[in-house]
Amino acid sequence: GGRELDRGLTAMECLKDIIEFVNGLCEVFIDSGI
């Protein structure tokens, strides 16, 4: 799991790229664990 990396992208850092990638083809839900 996450123990192998010193740092990874947060859900919020990835959100814009994911939304652009799906280009309206599906809904995007996010659960940041907060």
N, C-alpha and C positions, 0 to 999 in steps of 0.2 A: 503494500500500500504506500501511503504517503511518507513512510519512514525512509524511502529510498532517495527522495529528492530533498535538496536544501530549501527549494522554493518552487512553488507552482502558481499558475494563474488562478485568481479567485473567480468565482462564478460571475461577478459583476464585470470583471475585466474581459471575459469571453462573450458576454451577452450581445454586444453590438455585432460582432462577427457572426455569431450564430443566427441572429435575426436576418442579417443580410444574406447569409448562405441559404436559408430556407425560402427566402424571397416570397413570403406570403403563402407558401404551399401547405403550411400547417401552423397550428398555434404553438407558441413557445411559452412554456411554464418554467418558473425558476423557484427553487427552494434553497436559499442560501445557508440554511442551518442556523439562522439567527433566532 
